[in-house]
């Protein structure tokens, strides 16, 4: 039976924290943003752990790395959209810094996992 080992990965756990933080933060956005920035930032945040899980379900290391690269791109998308939300006055600077810290930690952990997989791929 599959125990969904990706759940044990620190980067997956961090990215799930990011999803929860983004959903809570986006509650501050005006209702006029529901179909725009709110939707986009939530989708980008959800994409991070989704791609980690999907990638770890692949047998090929190359495919795993490919999905981790998608996760990395989604992290940068979340960061950009959080910056936009702050510039529009939807969130505070402190909110931005909290998300930035989660994104940084997630990205560094993701890079470590990617390097680990890449070293296995080069044998």
C-alpha positions as CSV (number, residue, x, y, z in Angstrom):
1,X,0.0,0.0,0.0
2,X,1.3,3.5,-0.9
3,X,1.9,5.6,2.1
4,X,2.2,8.8,0.1
5,X,5.8,9.4,1.2
6,X,5.8,12.9,-0.4
7,X,3.9,14.0,2.7
8,X,7.1,13.4,4.7
9,X,9.1,15.8,2.6
10,X,9.8,19.1,4.4
11,X,9.2,21.0,1.2
12,X,5.8,19.5,0.8
13,X,4.9,20.4,4.5
14,X,6.2,24.0,4.0
15,X,4.2,24.4,0.8
16,X,1.0,23.2,2.5
17,X,1.7,25.9,5.2
18,X,2.0,28.4,2.3
19,X,-1.3,27.3,0.8
20,X,-3.1,27.9,4.1
21,X,-1.4,31.2,4.7
22,X,-2.3,32.4,1.2
23,X,-6.0,31.4,1.6
24,X,-6.2,33.2,4.9
25,X,-4.4,36.2,3.5
26,X,-6.6,36.4,0.4
27,X,-9.6,36.8,2.6
28,X,-8.4,40.4,3.1
29,X,-8.7,41.1,-0.7
30,X,-11.7,43.0,-1.9
31,X,-14.6,41.0,-3.4
32,X,-13.9,42.6,-6.7
33,X,-10.7,40.6,-6.8
34,X,-12.4,37.2,-6.4
35,X,-12.1,36.3,-10.1
36,X,-8.8,38.0,-10.6
37,X,-5.9,38.3,-8.1
38,X,-7.6,36.1,-5.4
39,X,-8.1,33.3,-7.8
40,X,-4.7,33.6,-9.4
41,X,-2.7,33.6,-6.1
42,X,-4.7,30.7,-4.7
43,X,-4.1,28.7,-7.8
44,X,-0.4,29.4,-7.8
45,X,-0.1,28.5,-4.1
46,X,-2.0,25.2,-4.6
47,X,0.2,24.4,-7.6
48,X,3.3,24.2,-5.4
49,X,2.4,21.1,-3.3
50,X,0.4,19.7,-6.1
51,X,3.5,19.6,-8.4
52,X,5.6,18.2,-5.6
53,X,3.1,15.4,-5.0
54,X,2.7,14.7,-8.7
55,X,6.5,14.7,-9.3
56,X,7.2,12.3,-6.5
57,X,4.6,10.0,-8.0
58,X,6.7,9.8,-11.2
59,X,9.2,7.0,-11.6
60,X,11.7,8.9,-13.7
61,X,14.0,11.3,-11.8
62,X,13.9,13.6,-14.9
63,X,10.1,13.9,-14.5
64,X,10.4,14.4,-10.8
65,X,12.8,17.3,-11.3
66,X,10.5,18.7,-14.1
67,X,7.6,18.9,-11.6
68,X,9.9,20.5,-8.9
69,X,10.8,23.1,-11.5
70,X,7.1,23.9,-11.9
71,X,6.7,24.2,-8.1
72,X,9.6,26.6,-8.1
73,X,8.0,28.7,-10.8
74,X,4.7,28.7,-8.8
75,X,6.5,29.9,-5.7
76,X,7.8,32.9,-7.6
77,X,4.3,33.6,-9.0
78,X,3.0,33.6,-5.4
79,X,5.7,36.0,-4.3
80,X,5.0,38.4,-7.2
81,X,1.2,38.3,-6.6
82,X,1.7,38.9,-2.9
83,X,3.9,42.0,-3.8
84,X,1.0,43.2,-6.0
85,X,-1.5,42.7,-3.2
86,X,0.7,44.8,-0.9
87,X,1.2,47.6,-3.4
88,X,-2.6,47.7,-3.9
89,X,-3.1,48.0,-0.2
90,X,-4.9,44.7,0.2
91,X,-2.3,43.4,2.7
92,X,0.2,44.9,5.1
93,X,4.0,44.9,4.7
94,X,4.2,42.5,7.6
95,X,1.9,40.1,5.7
96,X,4.2,40.4,2.7
97,X,7.3,39.6,4.8
98,X,5.6,36.5,6.4
99,X,4.8,35.1,3.0
100,X,8.2,36.0,1.7
101,X,9.8,34.1,4.5
102,X,7.7,31.0,3.8
103,X,8.5,31.3,0.1
104,X,12.2,31.6,0.7
105,X,12.3,28.6,3.1
106,X,10.2,26.6,0.6
107,X,12.5,27.5,-2.3
108,X,15.7,26.7,-0.5
109,X,14.3,23.3,0.6
110,X,13.0,22.7,-3.0
111,X,16.5,23.5,-4.4
112,X,18.0,21.0,-1.9
113,X,15.6,18.3,-3.0
114,X,16.2,19.1,-6.7
115,X,20.0,18.9,-6.2
116,X,19.6,15.6,-4.4
117,X,17.6,14.2,-7.3
118,X,19.9,15.7,-9.9
119,X,22.9,14.0,-8.3
120,X,21.1,10.6,-8.6
121,X,20.2,11.4,-12.2
122,X,23.8,11.9,-13.1
123,X,24.9,8.3,-12.2
